[in-house]
Amino acid sequence: MSIVKWSPRGSWMDVRNEFDRLFDSVFSPRFEEETSLSAFSPAVDIIEEEKAYQLHVELPGLNKDDIKLNVKDNYLSISGEKKRESKIEEKNYQRTERVFGSFQRNFRLSDAVETDKIEAEFKDGVLNIFIPKKKESLAKQIEVKVK
């Protein structure tokens, strides 16, 4: 068993700090919460297959014309803008969590891909990008001979 020094002032300050934290969380926005919603950056899944890479980019609320794909110096750049549908002047918002604005994601491409054969398809708010590998970079099956 250990002996712990009790300090009435320390325990009172702990209660006071906890009360302040509780009060602040109810009546004022948290800094982390506000900054986490300030920039739009779409989520991306990257899948490596035998003959290609696939990128799946979540872009809800956008259409094909809002998205731009560029390949330059072995970088794939996905950019666009998520626009607010319309301006509503008659309602007062208490909270808005949807994020609008420009975005850009950049991905460095391997020298083992064919940049001139990249294909993209946009369906149901998801941009699917197909990046084929060069034939010389594909794994080769080697036969093992038994003697």
ZADO-1210 file (C-alpha; in nm, 4 decimals, padded with zeros to 6 digits):
<atoms>
<atom x="00.0000" y="00.0000" z="00.0000" code="MET" pos="1"/>
<atom x="00.1303" y="00.3448" z="-00.0849" code="SER" pos="2"/>
<atom x="00.0758" y="00.6678" z="00.0995" code="ILE" pos="3"/>
<atom x="-00.0531" y="00.9615" z="-00.1037" code="VAL" pos="4"/>
<atom x="-00.0431" y="01.3162" z="00.0250" code="LYS" pos="5"/>
<atom x="-00.3888" y="01.4719" z="00.0221" code="TRP" pos="6"/>
<atom x="-00.4118" y="01.8329" z="-00.0750" code="SER" pos="7"/>
<atom x="-00.7519" y="01.9995" z="-00.0393" code="PRO" pos="8"/>
<atom x="-00.6504" y="02.2768" z="-00.2749" code="ARG" pos="9"/>
<atom x="-00.5423" y="02.0328" z="-00.5467" code="GLY" pos="10"/>
<atom x="-00.8678" y="01.8391" z="-00.5373" code="SER" pos="11"/>
<atom x="-01.0711" y="02.1627" z="-00.5440" code="TRP" pos="12"/>
<atom x="-00.8795" y="02.2768" z="-00.8528" code="MET" pos="13"/>
<atom x="-00.9452" y="01.9418" z="-01.0212" code="ASP" pos="14"/>
<atom x="-01.3188" y="01.9865" z="-00.9651" code="VAL" pos="15"/>
<atom x="-01.3014" y="02.3441" z="-01.0903" code="ARG" pos="16"/>
<atom x="-01.1082" y="02.2430" z="-01.4064" code="ASN" pos="17"/>
<atom x="-01.3526" y="01.9629" z="-01.4805" code="GLU" pos="18"/>
<atom x="-01.6477" y="02.1997" z="-01.4369" code="PHE" pos="19"/>
<atom x="-01.4869" y="02.4552" z="-01.6723" code="ASP" pos="20"/>
<atom x="-01.4236" y="02.1849" z="-01.9322" code="ARG" pos="21"/>
<atom x="-01.7842" y="02.0676" z="-01.9103" code="LEU" pos="22"/>
<atom x="-01.9187" y="02.4228" z="-01.9325" code="PHE" pos="23"/>
<atom x="-01.6981" y="02.5023" z="-02.2344" code="ASP" pos="24"/>
<atom x="-01.7983" y="02.1846" z="-02.4190" code="SER" pos="25"/>
<atom x="-02.1681" y="02.2687" z="-02.3887" code="VAL" pos="26"/>
<atom x="-02.1661" y="02.6417" z="-02.4646" code="PHE" pos="27"/>
<atom x="-01.8749" y="02.7019" z="-02.6983" code="SER" pos="28"/>
<atom x="-01.7511" y="02.5195" z="-03.0099" code="PRO" pos="29"/>
<atom x="-01.4381" y="02.3136" z="-02.9701" code="ARG" pos="30"/>
<atom x="-01.1344" y="02.4283" z="-03.1679" code="PHE" pos="31"/>
<atom x="-01.0632" y="02.0793" z="-03.3041" code="GLU" pos="32"/>
<atom x="-01.4194" y="02.0424" z="-03.4287" code="GLU" pos="33"/>
<atom x="-01.4182" y="02.3712" z="-03.6154" code="GLU" pos="34"/>
<atom x="-01.0824" y="02.3169" z="-03.7845" code="THR" pos="35"/>
<atom x="-01.1568" y="01.9588" z="-03.8822" code="SER" pos="36"/>
<atom x="-01.4440" y="02.0761" z="-04.1003" code="LEU" pos="37"/>
<atom x="-01.2709" y="02.3750" z="-04.2554" code="SER" pos="38"/>
<atom x="-01.1115" y="02.1975" z="-04.5534" code="ALA" pos="39"/>
<atom x="-01.2580" y="01.9542" z="-04.8037" code="PHE" pos="40"/>
<atom x="-01.0278" y="01.6647" z="-04.8843" code="SER" pos="41"/>
<atom x="-01.1928" y="01.3635" z="-05.0465" code="PRO" pos="42"/>
<atom x="-01.1246" y="01.0155" z="-04.9105" code="ALA" pos="43"/>
<atom x="-00.9274" y="00.7848" z="-05.1424" code="VAL" pos="44"/>
<atom x="-00.8830" y="00.4066" z="-05.1507" code="ASP" pos="45"/>
<atom x="-00.5815" y="00.2736" z="-05.3449" code="ILE" pos="46"/>
<atom x="-00.5806" y="-00.0883" z="-05.4565" code="ILE" pos="47"/>
<atom x="-00.2894" y="-00.2655" z="-05.6247" code="GLU" pos="48"/>
<atom x="-00.3839" y="-00.5492" z="-05.8556" code="GLU" pos="49"/>
<atom x="-00.1646" y="-00.7721" z="-06.0691" code="GLU" pos="50"/>
<atom x="-00.1920" y="-00.5592" z="-06.3849" code="LYS" pos="51"/>
<atom x="-00.3026" y="-00.2196" z="-06.2555" code="ALA" pos="52"/>
<atom x="-00.3665" y="00.0191" z="-05.9698" code="TYR" pos="53"/>
<atom x="-00.7142" y="00.1431" z="-05.8885" code="GLN" pos="54"/>
<atom x="-00.8066" y="00.4606" z="-05.7038" code="LEU" pos="55"/>
<atom x="-01.1567" y="00.5125" z="-05.5679" code="HIS" pos="56"/>
<atom x="-01.2217" y="00.8753" z="-05.4719" code="VAL" pos="57"/>
<atom x="-01.5349" y="00.9733" z="-05.2771" code="GLU" pos="58"/>
<atom x="-01.6815" y="01.2921" z="-05.4223" code="LEU" pos="59"/>
<atom x="-02.0443" y="01.3155" z="-05.3040" code="PRO" pos="60"/>
<atom x="-02.2441" y="01.6093" z="-05.4323" code="GLY" pos="61"/>
<atom x="-02.0184" y="01.6676" z="-05.7336" code="LEU" pos="62"/>
<atom x="-02.0746" y="01.5943" z="-06.0981" code="ASN" pos="63"/>
<atom x="-01.8300" y="01.5041" z="-06.3741" code="LYS" pos="64"/>
<atom x="-01.7799" y="01.8661" z="-06.4814" code="ASP" pos="65"/>
<atom x="-01.6627" y="01.9661" z="-06.1302" code="ASP" pos="66"/>
<atom x="-01.3616" y="01.7294" z="-06.1419" code="ILE" pos="67"/>
<atom x="-01.0261" y="01.7652" z="-06.3229" code="LYS" pos="68"/>
<atom x="-00.7561" y="01.4982" z="-06.3652" code="LEU" pos="69"/>
<atom x="-00.4030" y="01.5857" z="-06.4760" code="ASN" pos="70"/>
<atom x="-00.0866" y="01.3803" z="-06.5155" code="VAL" pos="71"/>
<atom x="00.2449" y="01.5664" z="-06.5230" code="LYS" pos="72"/>
<atom x="00.5980" y="01.4646" z="-06.4225" code="ASP" pos="73"/>
<atom x="00.4751" y="01.1309" z="-06.2815" code="ASN" pos="74"/>
<atom x="00.2153" y="01.2972" z="-06.0583" code="TYR" pos="75"/>
<atom x="-00.1579" y="01.2359" z="-06.0825" code="LEU" pos="76"/>
<atom x="-00.3527" y="01.5401" z="-05.9680" code="SER" pos="77"/>
<atom x="-00.7225" y="01.5252" z="-05.8836" code="ILE" pos="78"/>
<atom x="-00.8814" y="01.8650" z="-05.8297" code="SER" pos="79"/>
<atom x="-01.2184" y="02.0305" z="-05.8337" code="GLY" pos="80"/>
<atom x="-01.4674" y="02.2346" z="-05.6429" code="GLU" pos="81"/>
<atom x="-01.7667" y="02.1396" z="-05.4339" code="LYS" pos="82"/>
<atom x="-02.0155" y="02.4229" z="-05.4681" code="LYS" pos="83"/>
<atom x="-02.3022" y="02.5192" z="-05.2398" code="ARG" pos="84"/>
<atom x="-02.6299" y="02.4270" z="-05.4138" code="GLU" pos="85"/>
<atom x="-02.8060" y="02.7553" z="-05.3518" code="SER" pos="86"/>
<atom x="-02.7959" y="03.0464" z="-05.1177" code="LYS" pos="87"/>
<atom x="-03.0674" y="03.0260" z="-04.8519" code="ILE" pos="88"/>
<atom x="-03.1329" y="03.3644" z="-04.6962" code="GLU" pos="89"/>
<atom x="-03.4589" y="03.2919" z="-04.5120" code="GLU" pos="90"/>
<atom x="-03.3263" y="03.0330" z="-04.2639" code="LYS" pos="91"/>
<atom x="-03.0941" y="03.0674" z="-03.9697" code="ASN" pos="92"/>
<atom x="-02.8535" y="02.7776" z="-03.9335" code="TYR" pos="93"/>
<atom x="-02.7502" y="02.6509" z="-03.5940" code="GLN" pos="94"/>
<atom x="-02.4877" y="02.4178" z="-03.7370" code="ARG" pos="95"/>
<atom x="-02.3474" y="02.3392" z="-04.0812" code="THR" pos="96"/>
<atom x="-02.1254" y="02.0336" z="-04.1210" code="GLU" pos="97"/>
<atom x="-02.1178" y="02.0015" z="-04.4976" code="ARG" pos="98"/>
<atom x="-01.7993" y="02.1431" z="-04.6430" code="VAL" pos="99"/>
<atom x="-01.7729" y="02.3345" z="-04.9685" code="PHE" pos="100"/>
<atom x="-01.4765" y="02.4689" z="-05.1601" code="GLY" pos="101"/>
<atom x="-01.1845" y="02.3706" z="-05.3775" code="SER" pos="102"/>
<atom x="-00.9759" y="02.0594" z="-05.3267" code="PHE" pos="103"/>
<atom x="-00.6666" y="01.8988" z="-05.4745" code="GLN" pos="104"/>
<atom x="-00.5082" y="01.5583" z="-05.4105" code="ARG" pos="105"/>
<atom x="-00.1721" y="01.4624" z="-05.5654" code="ASN" pos="106"/>
<atom x="-00.0316" y="01.1125" z="-05.6049" code="PHE" pos="107"/>
<atom x="00.3196" y="01.0246" z="-05.7188" code="ARG" pos="108"/>
<atom x="00.3095" y="00.7601" z="-05.9903" code="LEU" pos="109"/>
<atom x="00.5665" y="00.4864" z="-06.0289" code="SER" pos="110"/>
<atom x="00.7796" y="00.4688" z="-06.3434" code="ASP" pos="111"/>
<atom x="00.6259" y="00.1226" z="-06.3886" code="ALA" pos="112"/>
<atom x="00.2826" y="00.2566" z="-06.4947" code="VAL" pos="113"/>
<atom x="00.1523" y="00.3613" z="-06.8346" code="GLU" pos="114"/>
<atom x="00.0450" y="00.7214" z="-06.7772" code="THR" pos="115"/>
<atom x="-00.0926" y="00.7577" z="-07.1298" code="ASP" pos="116"/>
<atom x="-00.3431" y="00.4750" z="-07.0693" code="LYS" pos="117"/>
<atom x="-00.5012" y="00.6014" z="-06.7464" code="ILE" pos="118"/>
<atom x="-00.8814" y="00.5792" z="-06.7522" code="GLU" pos="119"/>
<atom x="-01.1396" y="00.7370" z="-06.5221" code="ALA" pos="120"/>
<atom x="-01.5102" y="00.6835" z="-06.4623" code="GLU" pos="121"/>
<atom x="-01.7420" y="00.8826" z="-06.2354" code="PHE" pos="122"/>
<atom x="-02.0497" y="00.7051" z="-06.1025" code="LYS" pos="123"/>
<atom x="-02.2724" y="00.7600" z="-05.7979" code="ASP" pos="124"/>
<atom x="-02.0382" y="01.0129" z="-05.6356" code="GLY" pos="125"/>
<atom x="-01.7288" y="00.7926" z="-05.6693" code="VAL" pos="126"/>
<atom x="-01.4448" y="00.8607" z="-05.9135" code="LEU" pos="127"/>
<atom x="-01.2796" y="00.5333" z="-06.0202" code="ASN" pos="128"/>
<atom x="-00.9343" y="00.5666" z="-06.1767" code="ILE" pos="129"/>
<atom x="-00.7635" y="00.2747" z="-06.3514" code="PHE" pos="130"/>
<atom x="-00.3824" y="00.3013" z="-06.3876" code="ILE" pos="131"/>
<atom x="-00.2321" y="00.0114" z="-06.5883" code="PRO" pos="132"/>
<atom x="00.1165" y="-00.1197" z="-06.5144" code="LYS" pos="133"/>
<atom x="00.3769" y="-00.1524" z="-06.7886" code="LYS" pos="134"/>
<atom x="00.4124" y="-00.5057" z="-06.9202" code="LYS" pos="135"/>
<atom x="00.7809" y="-00.5218" z="-06.8333" code="GLU" pos="136"/>
<atom x="00.7008" y="-00.4444" z="-06.4690" code="SER" pos="137"/>
<atom x="00.4533" y="-00.7304" z="-06.4284" code="LEU" pos="138"/>
<atom x="00.5601" y="-01.0327" z="-06.2265" code="ALA" pos="139"/>
<atom x="00.6785" y="-01.3213" z="-06.4390" code="LYS" pos="140"/>
<atom x="00.6270" y="-01.6878" z="-06.3630" code="GLN" pos="141"/>
<atom x="00.9545" y="-01.8793" z="-06.3610" code="ILE" pos="142"/>
<atom x="00.9500" y="-02.2527" z="-06.4036" code="GLU" pos="143"/>
<atom x="01.1628" y="-02.4471" z="-06.1564" code="VAL" pos="144"/>
<atom x="01.3244" y="-02.7564" z="-06.3073" code="LYS" pos="145"/>
<atom x="01.3982" y="-03.0595" z="-06.0925" code="VAL" pos="146"/>
<atom x="01.7056" y="-03.2668" z="-06.1767" code="LYS" pos="147"/>
</atoms>
